[in-house]
Amino acid sequence: MPISMEERQRGFKNKGKGMDECRRQRTNVSVEIRKARKDDQLTKKRQISSDMTMVSPLKENNQQTPTTVPPMNMEDIVQTLLRNDQKSSDEIIFSAVQSTRRLLSREKNPPIDKVIKAGLVPSLMNLLQYDSNTDIQFEAAWAVTNIASGTSEQTKTVVEAGCINHFRKLLMSSRLQVQEQAVWALGNIAGDGPEYRDLVIDCDCVRPLLNLIRTDIAVPFLRNVTWTLSNLCRNKNPPPDLNKIVDVLPVLANLIRYKDEEVVADTCWAFSYLTDGPNEKIARVISTEGVVPQLVSLLGHSNVSIVTPSLRTIGNIVTGDDTQTQLVIESGALKPLRNLLHHSKAQLVKEATWAISNIAAGTEKQIQMLIDEDIIPLIIKVLDGGEFKVQKEAVWVITNFTSGGSFEQILYLLHCNVIDPLCKMLNVPDSKTVLVVLDGLKSILMKASQMTGAHSLMVDGEPVNVLDQITLLIEEHGGIDSLEMLQENENDTVSKLSYDLVDQYFQGEDEEEDDNIAPTTDGGTYHFNADQPRDNHFAL
């Protein structure tokens, strides 16, 4: 069903349009960034060990109980853990649970379902509570961690068996490796989705997790803790209750300055999740001291895995109100955003353009800052020849600019030759993008119409009708032909808006063109009068 003009107009913030929808939250850009997130940082991680002697991802000596019992097959494991566990020695139990962990640590096709169907999960839960032997406890924790790294159904099995409370207690274990396994397992559970994420939070796991971050913490361990904290912040529908994880904010504010790039990247992802929402949520995050300036500084980082989430977070913040957007600008974001428009990765160019489009939905002062930073010519260059997914974001920059910009700022766009690429975008096979282009052209024509008579554009000392010049430019670049073809578009809103524009602005009588008024081009640059310097043409 085509959306109404009123609904679309609420997509802009100015001129009485809906303030709650003045800037664009992520819609179509979300899918691609989620793909990037999947590549950079998985929501679940399974410990894989080709070396059967490896007993910890930290690769530290964990002083395991020596055993002369050889690895067991599945039948022996079941016999030991289910049938005779009351009679078995610690040595035998250790061998059985370690053999289970080894099976679940296979790189390919770990037998998670086989372990579950054999009824071993309740036995593993009991062994998580085996405080008298932390070697057995560690192996059991590792085995359950790998079960939780599987499908949602497999994760559900260990959650329903009560593992979250067991792992919360293990966060306070006297043994580092056991603590780490608990962190890893809780990260896998929280990464399964919002339901289990909230369950981990509601089981009071946040504070014990934060208590693990000490000055002497090993970097690999800190990476796991940060990754788990990030998973506690992720997922929408619903998002996490910020009131329940508010203690995470100052910790993340410190971690974002940490020396390890993997820790910094995961911290930035956490901030990107926490800023993905209403203005009130954004305000809670950016009130944490030093967060926004540090995020802005990371926009220029050499590691794309850091730039991606920091850019996403900055983009989220500028979907907020004018004050929140201004904080980003005053923190120096415009220059790195401009630099990212030259990036070799199209996805980063697209994300930067999306952020700029939301800044362009701001005040005239903020629009002027985009002009002063010389960002608009780059946007028009992207609009004219970039990848289509980037062009779609560039269209939003121009349309938001024209909606909220002053008459003088609209004239600046014209001097940057915006009409030609806008007219070209009328021909793209994407009705949503075409609607945004039509809105942009409509804003330009409306403002030119409103200013004609009230203010005069002076060329060679004579007043010029700006609206006439703009309509001539649109005609020169094939815009009228495109508008007429769009009147036959299957999208009713596209068809009607195209018809209205032609009817209102392009139905005048044919007249002989006045060479002193007609716009000319010189080397690809638009001039109101080629015989006069472009400066000092304005007397408003």
FINU-831899 format. One line per field, with one value per residue (C-alpha): residue in three letters; residue number from 0; x, y, z. Coordinates in nm, 3 decimals, padded with zeros to 5 digits. Example, Ala and Ser with C-alpha at 12.3 -4.5 7.8 and 13.67 -1.06 7.14 Angstrom:
% residues 2
residu <- c(ALA|SER)
num <- c(0|1)
x <- c(01.230|01.367)
y <- c(-00.450|-00.106)
z <- c(00.780|00.714)
END
This chain:
% residues 540
residu <- c(MET|PRO|ILE|SER|MET|GLU|GLU|ARG|GLN|ARG|GLY|PHE|LYS|ASN|LYS|GLY|LYS|GLY|MET|ASP|GLU|CYS|ARG|ARG|GLN|ARG|THR|ASN|VAL|SER|VAL|GLU|ILE|ARG|LYS|ALA|ARG|LYS|ASP|ASP|GLN|LEU|THR|LYS|LYS|ARG|GLN|ILE|SER|SER|ASP|MET|THR|MET|VAL|SER|PRO|LEU|LYS|GLU|ASN|ASN|GLN|GLN|THR|PRO|THR|THR|VAL|PRO|PRO|MET|ASN|MET|GLU|ASP|ILE|VAL|GLN|THR|LEU|LEU|ARG|ASN|ASP|GLN|LYS|SER|SER|ASP|GLU|ILE|ILE|PHE|SER|ALA|VAL|GLN|SER|THR|ARG|ARG|LEU|LEU|SER|ARG|GLU|LYS|ASN|PRO|PRO|ILE|ASP|LYS|VAL|ILE|LYS|ALA|GLY|LEU|VAL|PRO|SER|LEU|MET|ASN|LEU|LEU|GLN|TYR|ASP|SER|ASN|THR|ASP|ILE|GLN|PHE|GLU|ALA|ALA|TRP|ALA|VAL|THR|ASN|ILE|ALA|SER|GLY|THR|SER|GLU|GLN|THR|LYS|THR|VAL|VAL|GLU|ALA|GLY|CYS|ILE|ASN|HIS|PHE|ARG|LYS|LEU|LEU|MET|SER|SER|ARG|LEU|GLN|VAL|GLN|GLU|GLN|ALA|VAL|TRP|ALA|LEU|GLY|ASN|ILE|ALA|GLY|ASP|GLY|PRO|GLU|TYR|ARG|ASP|LEU|VAL|ILE|ASP|CYS|ASP|CYS|VAL|ARG|PRO|LEU|LEU|ASN|LEU|ILE|ARG|THR|ASP|ILE|ALA|VAL|PRO|PHE|LEU|ARG|ASN|VAL|THR|TRP|THR|LEU|SER|ASN|LEU|CYS|ARG|ASN|LYS|ASN|PRO|PRO|PRO|ASP|LEU|ASN|LYS|ILE|VAL|ASP|VAL|LEU|PRO|VAL|LEU|ALA|ASN|LEU|ILE|ARG|TYR|LYS|ASP|GLU|GLU|VAL|VAL|ALA|ASP|THR|CYS|TRP|ALA|PHE|SER|TYR|LEU|THR|ASP|GLY|PRO|ASN|GLU|LYS|ILE|ALA|ARG|VAL|ILE|SER|THR|GLU|GLY|VAL|VAL|PRO|GLN|LEU|VAL|SER|LEU|LEU|GLY|HIS|SER|ASN|VAL|SER|ILE|VAL|THR|PRO|SER|LEU|ARG|THR|ILE|GLY|ASN|ILE|VAL|THR|GLY|ASP|ASP|THR|GLN|THR|GLN|LEU|VAL|ILE|GLU|SER|GLY|ALA|LEU|LYS|PRO|LEU|ARG|ASN|LEU|LEU|HIS|HIS|SER|LYS|ALA|GLN|LEU|VAL|LYS|GLU|ALA|THR|TRP|ALA|ILE|SER|ASN|ILE|ALA|ALA|GLY|THR|GLU|LYS|GLN|ILE|GLN|MET|LEU|ILE|ASP|GLU|ASP|ILE|ILE|PRO|LEU|ILE|ILE|LYS|VAL|LEU|ASP|GLY|GLY|GLU|PHE|LYS|VAL|GLN|LYS|GLU|ALA|VAL|TRP|VAL|ILE|THR|ASN|PHE|THR|SER|GLY|GLY|SER|PHE|GLU|GLN|ILE|LEU|TYR|LEU|LEU|HIS|CYS|ASN|VAL|ILE|ASP|PRO|LEU|CYS|LYS|MET|LEU|ASN|VAL|PRO|ASP|SER|LYS|THR|VAL|LEU|VAL|VAL|LEU|ASP|GLY|LEU|LYS|SER|ILE|LEU|MET|LYS|ALA|SER|GLN|MET|THR|GLY|ALA|HIS|SER|LEU|MET|VAL|ASP|GLY|GLU|PRO|VAL|ASN|VAL|LEU|ASP|GLN|ILE|THR|LEU|LEU|ILE|GLU|GLU|HIS|GLY|GLY|ILE|ASP|SER|LEU|GLU|MET|LEU|GLN|GLU|ASN|GLU|ASN|ASP|THR|VAL|SER|LYS|LEU|SER|TYR|ASP|LEU|VAL|ASP|GLN|TYR|PHE|GLN|GLY|GLU|ASP|GLU|GLU|GLU|ASP|ASP|ASN|ILE|ALA|PRO|THR|THR|ASP|GLY|GLY|THR|TYR|HIS|PHE|ASN|ALA|ASP|GLN|PRO|ARG|ASP|ASN|HIS|PHE|ALA|LEU)
num <- c(0|1|2|3|4|5|6|7|8|9|10|11|12|13|14|15|16|17|18|19|20|21|22|23|24|25|26|27|28|29|30|31|32|33|34|35|36|37|38|39|40|41|42|43|44|45|46|47|48|49|50|51|52|53|54|55|56|57|58|59|60|61|62|63|64|65|66|67|68|69|70|71|72|73|74|75|76|77|78|79|80|81|82|83|84|85|86|87|88|89|90|91|92|93|94|95|96|97|98|99|100|101|102|103|104|105|106|107|108|109|110|111|112|113|114|115|116|117|118|119|120|121|122|123|124|125|126|127|128|129|130|131|132|133|134|135|136|137|138|139|140|141|142|143|144|145|146|147|148|149|150|151|152|153|154|155|156|157|158|159|160|161|162|163|164|165|166|167|168|169|170|171|172|173|174|175|176|177|178|179|180|181|182|183|184|185|186|187|188|189|190|191|192|193|194|195|196|197|198|199|200|201|202|203|204|205|206|207|208|209|210|211|212|213|214|215|216|217|218|219|220|221|222|223|224|225|226|227|228|229|230|231|232|233|234|235|236|237|238|239|240|241|242|243|244|245|246|247|248|249|250|251|252|253|254|255|256|257|258|259|260|261|262|263|264|265|266|267|268|269|270|271|272|273|274|275|276|277|278|279|280|281|282|283|284|285|286|287|288|289|290|291|292|293|294|295|296|297|298|299|300|301|302|303|304|305|306|307|308|309|310|311|312|313|314|315|316|317|318|319|320|321|322|323|324|325|326|327|328|329|330|331|332|333|334|335|336|337|338|339|340|341|342|343|344|345|346|347|348|349|350|351|352|353|354|355|356|357|358|359|360|361|362|363|364|365|366|367|368|369|370|371|372|373|374|375|376|377|378|379|380|381|382|383|384|385|386|387|388|389|390|391|392|393|394|395|396|397|398|399|400|401|402|403|404|405|406|407|408|409|410|411|412|413|414|415|416|417|418|419|420|421|422|423|424|425|426|427|428|429|430|431|432|433|434|435|436|437|438|439|440|441|442|443|444|445|446|447|448|449|450|451|452|453|454|455|456|457|458|459|460|461|462|463|464|465|466|467|468|469|470|471|472|473|474|475|476|477|478|479|480|481|482|483|484|485|486|487|488|489|490|491|492|493|494|495|496|497|498|499|500|501|502|503|504|505|506|507|508|509|510|511|512|513|514|515|516|517|518|519|520|521|522|523|524|525|526|527|528|529|530|531|532|533|534|535|536|537|538|539)
x <- c(00.000|00.157|00.230|00.061|00.233|00.164|00.339|00.639|00.659|00.697|01.030|01.171|01.214|01.158|00.864|00.624|00.689|00.676|00.964|00.958|01.037|01.259|01.564|01.589|01.650|01.806|01.579|01.732|02.086|02.035|02.059|02.398|02.548|02.422|02.609|02.921|02.867|02.837|03.173|03.348|03.207|02.986|02.696|02.798|03.141|03.236|03.571|03.740|04.050|04.242|04.496|04.326|04.566|04.449|04.227|04.165|04.132|04.389|04.628|04.744|04.840|04.534|04.684|04.431|04.398|04.642|04.465|04.573|04.224|04.214|03.953|03.609|03.370|03.007|02.889|03.149|03.065|02.697|02.780|02.995|02.791|02.441|02.455|02.745|02.832|02.776|03.029|03.288|03.601|03.686|03.946|03.686|03.434|03.702|03.787|03.420|03.345|03.671|03.589|03.247|03.411|03.649|03.360|03.186|03.509|03.537|03.584|03.326|02.991|03.020|02.766|02.567|02.231|02.376|02.499|02.160|01.962|02.186|02.057|02.395|02.282|02.146|02.470|02.672|02.457|02.540|02.909|02.894|02.826|03.117|03.299|03.527|03.702|03.744|03.908|03.582|03.390|03.602|03.555|03.181|03.162|03.349|03.115|02.804|02.956|02.981|02.625|02.510|02.701|02.469|02.120|01.849|01.696|02.029|02.082|01.730|01.818|02.091|01.901|01.595|01.824|01.920|02.269|02.246|02.238|02.517|02.733|02.657|02.803|03.103|03.179|03.294|03.500|03.846|03.982|04.043|03.972|03.637|03.546|03.633|03.421|03.127|03.178|03.196|02.884|02.679|02.790|02.662|02.331|02.281|02.372|02.086|01.826|01.644|01.461|01.775|01.966|01.707|01.713|02.090|02.042|01.754|01.962|02.194|02.492|02.589|02.765|02.972|03.078|03.186|03.375|03.599|03.745|04.051|04.375|04.563|04.313|04.467|04.382|04.225|04.002|03.906|03.811|03.564|03.418|03.378|03.219|02.970|02.885|02.828|02.585|02.397|02.346|02.245|01.919|01.597|01.227|01.262|01.594|01.748|01.617|01.887|01.797|01.905|02.242|02.320|02.628|02.779|02.808|03.105|03.286|03.234|03.353|03.686|03.709|03.669|04.012|04.176|04.495|04.355|04.170|03.937|03.824|03.768|03.571|03.337|03.292|03.194|02.941|02.793|02.754|02.600|02.328|02.266|02.225|01.986|01.659|01.470|01.631|01.597|01.807|02.068|02.083|02.163|02.454|02.612|02.592|02.867|03.178|03.409|03.218|03.126|03.471|03.635|03.389|03.458|03.833|03.786|03.624|03.976|04.113|04.307|04.114|03.784|03.653|03.668|03.555|03.240|03.077|03.201|03.052|02.729|02.715|02.779|02.511|02.268|02.338|02.268|01.924|01.851|01.752|01.940|02.133|02.253|02.353|02.535|02.740|02.863|02.949|03.128|03.328|03.480|03.286|03.242|03.602|03.631|03.285|03.406|03.716|03.505|03.330|03.660|03.685|03.746|03.466|03.130|02.949|03.144|03.076|02.708|02.708|02.890|02.643|02.352|02.497|02.542|02.182|02.064|02.286|02.135|01.794|01.904|01.905|02.019|02.331|02.409|02.345|02.585|02.848|02.817|02.872|03.169|03.333|03.300|03.102|02.819|03.027|03.143|02.783|02.684|02.979|02.857|02.505|02.630|02.850|02.860|02.725|02.347|02.322|02.531|02.339|02.017|02.167|02.304|01.953|01.840|02.121|02.005|01.636|01.684|01.911|01.647|01.374|01.550|01.800|01.766|01.714|02.084|02.178|01.951|02.134|02.461|02.328|02.251|02.604|02.726|02.535|02.287|02.012|02.177|02.235|01.895|01.727|01.922|01.797|01.440|01.507|01.620|01.401|01.330|01.009|01.117|01.428|01.232|00.989|01.279|01.413|01.071|01.049|01.388|01.293|00.963|01.139|01.378|01.094|00.872|01.144|01.238|00.871|00.833|01.145|01.071|00.946|01.028|01.399|01.567|01.869|02.076|02.265|02.461|02.264|01.927|01.676|01.635|01.349|01.524|01.228|01.249|01.618|01.567|01.288|01.509|01.789|01.557|01.439|01.798|01.886|01.589|01.393|01.064|01.075|01.140|00.859|00.619|00.719|00.678|00.317|00.261|00.444|00.269|00.329|00.033|00.225|00.508|00.255|00.058|00.359|00.516|00.190|00.158|00.513|00.465|00.124|00.243|00.585|00.619|00.296|00.393|00.372|00.674|00.883|01.202|01.491|01.662|02.037|02.093|01.878|01.930|02.178|02.493|02.760|03.131|03.352|03.071|03.012|02.670|02.657|02.359|02.541|02.860|02.978|02.985|03.185|02.973|03.054|02.852|02.551|02.335|02.149|01.895)
y <- c(00.000|00.338|00.572|00.908|01.240|01.323|01.007|01.078|01.440|01.327|01.180|01.534|01.738|02.095|02.315|02.168|01.807|01.532|01.589|01.227|01.118|01.407|01.189|00.843|00.549|00.250|00.047|-00.088|-00.030|-00.266|-00.589|-00.512|-00.394|-00.708|-00.906|-00.706|-00.768|-01.141|-01.137|-00.927|-01.064|-01.369|-01.371|-01.719|-01.876|-02.240|-02.344|-02.561|-02.758|-02.970|-03.017|-03.247|-03.140|-02.778|-02.714|-02.340|-02.067|-01.883|-02.171|-02.157|-02.443|-02.516|-02.786|-03.051|-03.366|-03.618|-03.914|-04.246|-04.325|-04.313|-04.106|-04.264|-04.335|-04.226|-04.551|-04.532|-04.165|-04.246|-04.547|-04.328|-04.009|-04.154|-04.499|-04.519|-04.159|-04.219|-04.503|-04.350|-04.185|-03.825|-03.962|-04.158|-03.873|-03.632|-03.859|-03.893|-03.520|-03.434|-03.688|-03.520|-03.181|-03.316|-03.455|-03.117|-02.937|-03.106|-02.851|-03.018|-03.168|-03.178|-03.430|-03.176|-03.341|-03.682|-03.557|-03.400|-03.709|-03.928|-03.733|-03.593|-03.232|-03.289|-03.466|-03.173|-02.934|-03.134|-03.122|-02.741|-02.746|-02.984|-02.730|-02.990|-03.048|-02.745|-02.958|-03.145|-02.818|-02.658|-02.943|-02.948|-02.571|-02.599|-02.877|-02.674|-02.366|-02.555|-02.686|-02.325|-02.223|-02.433|-02.374|-02.201|-02.539|-02.667|-02.352|-02.389|-02.732|-02.603|-02.287|-02.483|-02.711|-02.408|-02.334|-01.953|-01.950|-02.207|-01.994|-01.679|-01.854|-01.972|-01.609|-01.584|-01.904|-01.895|-02.034|-01.811|-02.074|-02.159|-01.790|-01.757|-02.055|-01.903|-01.573|-01.751|-01.959|-01.658|-01.472|-01.757|-01.766|-01.388|-01.393|-01.630|-01.353|-01.097|-01.354|-01.525|-01.196|-01.059|-01.382|-01.350|-00.989|-01.073|-01.348|-01.072|-01.163|-00.807|-00.700|-01.022|-00.979|-00.620|-00.724|-00.945|-00.639|-00.559|-00.383|-00.714|-00.899|-01.093|-00.951|-01.275|-01.293|-00.926|-00.989|-01.254|-01.035|-00.743|-00.967|-01.099|-00.745|-00.652|-00.942|-00.818|-00.487|-00.627|-00.737|-00.544|-00.628|-00.562|-00.394|-00.449|-00.238|00.025|00.076|-00.283|-00.251|00.114|00.012|-00.112|00.242|00.377|00.046|00.063|00.425|00.299|-00.006|00.207|00.353|00.016|-00.081|-00.400|-00.350|-00.646|-00.509|-00.165|-00.310|-00.507|-00.202|00.007|-00.260|-00.240|00.137|00.093|-00.128|00.104|00.412|00.236|00.378|00.686|01.014|00.938|00.627|00.813|01.080|00.824|00.689|01.013|01.164|00.918|01.135|01.126|00.868|01.081|01.241|00.899|00.748|01.036|00.982|00.615|00.712|00.765|00.433|00.211|-00.101|-00.133|-00.359|-00.056|00.204|00.008|00.002|00.348|00.492|00.305|00.454|00.808|00.752|00.643|00.949|01.194|01.040|01.211|01.570|01.881|01.904|01.546|01.602|01.921|01.733|01.502|01.797|01.985|01.670|01.705|01.440|01.625|01.595|01.216|01.170|01.364|01.146|00.830|00.939|00.849|00.505|00.200|00.006|00.106|00.000|00.255|00.523|00.436|00.450|00.784|00.922|00.797|00.980|01.297|01.272|01.291|01.591|01.751|01.702|01.945|02.320|02.573|02.619|02.248|02.246|02.539|02.338|02.069|02.339|02.489|02.147|02.112|01.789|01.867|01.854|01.506|01.400|01.523|01.337|01.018|01.094|01.127|00.819|00.611|00.264|00.260|00.173|00.483|00.697|00.618|00.764|01.065|01.139|01.165|01.411|01.641|01.611|01.674|01.966|02.118|02.066|02.250|02.471|02.843|02.998|03.090|02.731|02.605|02.838|02.683|02.343|02.480|02.614|02.261|02.128|01.920|01.926|01.693|01.395|01.450|01.427|01.110|00.952|00.997|00.705|00.446|00.135|00.196|00.378|00.464|00.640|00.815|00.949|01.098|01.259|01.401|01.547|01.710|01.865|01.979|02.151|02.331|02.450|02.552|02.758|02.921|03.005|03.149|03.364|03.502|03.855|03.862|03.850|03.899|03.722|03.987|03.908|04.192|04.435|04.303|04.093|03.737|03.493|03.202|02.967|03.011|02.930|02.617|02.486|02.549|02.354|02.062|02.066|02.080|01.767|01.564|01.613|01.703|01.396|01.180|01.342|01.281|00.914|00.879|00.983|00.632|00.469|00.179|00.345|00.579|00.822|00.853|00.905|01.172|01.367|01.367|01.491|01.767|01.891|01.910|02.071|02.333|02.426|02.320|02.425|02.780|02.905|02.841|03.152|03.242|03.187|03.501|03.449|03.690|03.478|03.123|02.927|02.817|02.560|02.606|02.305|02.130|02.424|02.588|02.969|03.200|03.421|03.297|03.651|03.754|03.619|03.394|03.591|03.903|03.773|03.777|04.079|03.938)
z <- c(00.000|-00.097|00.190|00.204|00.155|00.519|00.633|00.415|00.524|00.883|00.771|00.775|01.087|00.972|00.895|01.143|01.053|01.316|01.558|01.672|01.316|01.209|01.158|01.012|01.240|01.069|00.844|00.527|00.652|00.945|00.750|00.602|00.928|01.100|00.836|00.912|01.281|01.219|01.043|01.305|01.625|01.651|01.892|02.004|02.021|02.056|02.196|01.938|02.028|01.784|02.062|02.308|02.580|02.563|02.861|02.847|02.586|02.795|02.727|03.085|03.311|03.516|03.735|03.637|03.835|03.684|03.538|03.401|03.272|02.890|02.704|02.705|02.425|02.445|02.599|02.876|02.940|02.983|03.203|03.427|03.451|03.456|03.607|03.844|03.925|04.296|04.291|04.058|04.185|04.101|03.862|03.665|03.670|03.551|03.261|03.165|03.170|02.995|02.724|02.688|02.653|02.390|02.186|02.200|02.102|01.764|01.489|01.264|01.357|01.736|01.873|02.075|02.011|02.089|02.426|02.499|02.394|02.609|02.909|03.006|03.061|03.416|03.510|03.374|03.579|03.891|03.807|03.773|04.146|04.220|04.436|04.589|04.256|04.032|03.762|03.713|03.747|03.476|03.228|03.291|03.239|02.911|02.792|02.877|02.711|02.384|02.413|02.466|02.151|01.937|01.806|02.007|02.091|02.218|02.423|02.560|02.696|02.927|03.021|03.129|03.329|03.541|03.414|03.442|03.822|03.833|03.603|03.804|04.109|03.907|03.817|04.179|04.172|04.323|03.999|03.697|03.433|03.588|03.598|03.232|03.132|03.316|03.130|02.798|02.866|02.977|02.663|02.447|02.632|02.616|02.246|02.168|02.175|02.389|02.605|02.733|02.742|02.984|03.182|03.231|03.341|03.575|03.737|03.866|03.650|03.555|03.876|03.912|03.549|03.609|03.923|03.709|03.533|03.737|03.653|03.644|03.423|03.135|02.791|02.657|02.964|02.928|02.565|02.677|02.947|02.704|02.443|02.700|02.817|02.454|02.414|02.721|02.539|02.199|02.036|01.990|02.012|02.295|02.373|02.717|03.003|03.039|03.405|03.474|03.302|03.371|03.572|03.247|03.104|03.305|03.257|02.881|02.888|03.025|02.800|02.486|02.564|02.625|02.441|02.286|01.957|02.004|02.339|02.185|01.892|02.118|02.340|02.038|01.938|02.287|02.251|01.907|02.058|02.351|02.129|01.894|02.021|02.136|02.235|02.605|02.565|02.361|02.631|02.902|02.702|02.585|02.933|03.028|03.040|02.742|02.536|02.234|02.182|02.204|01.956|01.719|01.748|01.657|01.325|01.197|01.327|01.087|01.193|01.005|01.282|01.511|01.260|01.171|01.517|01.615|01.297|01.363|01.715|01.592|01.329|01.599|01.812|01.530|01.485|01.816|01.879|01.772|02.100|02.074|01.713|01.808|02.066|01.792|01.569|01.848|01.923|01.577|01.383|01.053|00.938|00.990|00.838|00.536|00.515|00.528|00.210|00.039|00.204|-00.013|00.158|00.015|00.333|00.537|00.276|00.300|00.681|00.680|00.426|00.639|00.942|00.736|00.614|00.974|01.044|00.732|00.897|01.167|01.206|00.948|01.161|01.143|00.768|00.737|00.921|00.655|00.394|00.578|00.606|00.227|00.264|00.022|-00.300|-00.198|-00.135|-00.479|-00.628|-00.457|-00.578|-00.932|-00.953|-00.637|-00.576|-00.572|-00.202|-00.129|-00.375|-00.189|00.129|-00.061|-00.188|00.172|00.246|-00.033|00.045|00.417|00.326|00.099|00.358|00.639|00.459|00.400|00.059|00.046|00.130|-00.149|-00.387|-00.267|-00.371|-00.715|-00.748|-00.661|-00.965|-00.768|-01.032|-01.284|-01.047|-00.886|-01.225|-01.305|-00.982|-01.103|-01.336|-01.080|-01.043|-00.675|-00.589|-00.232|-00.359|-00.634|-00.372|-00.177|-00.496|-00.576|-00.226|-00.275|-00.607|-00.461|-00.170|-00.407|-00.631|-00.338|-00.173|-00.502|-00.557|-00.207|-00.238|-00.583|-00.530|-00.161|-00.241|-00.573|-00.712|-00.887|-01.206|-01.362|-01.150|-01.266|-01.068|-01.192|-01.140|-00.965|-01.011|-01.388|-01.385|-01.178|-01.397|-01.702|-01.536|-01.462|-01.823|-01.954|-01.758|-01.870|-01.551|-01.717|-01.940|-01.636|-01.441|-01.726|-01.745|-01.370|-01.401|-01.537|-01.245|-01.074|-00.739|-00.691|-00.470|-00.723|-01.002|-00.816|-00.690|-01.038|-01.190|-00.928|-00.987|-01.365|-01.329|-01.080|-01.213|-01.577|-01.749|-01.843|-02.199|-02.419|-02.441|-02.618|-02.387|-02.260|-02.287|-01.996|-01.766|-01.882|-01.674|-01.847|-01.778|-01.805|-01.748|-01.566|-01.327|-01.307|-01.338|-01.334|-01.583|-01.744|-01.822|-01.457|-01.166|-00.945|-00.631|-00.551|-00.742|-00.433|-00.304|-00.062)
END
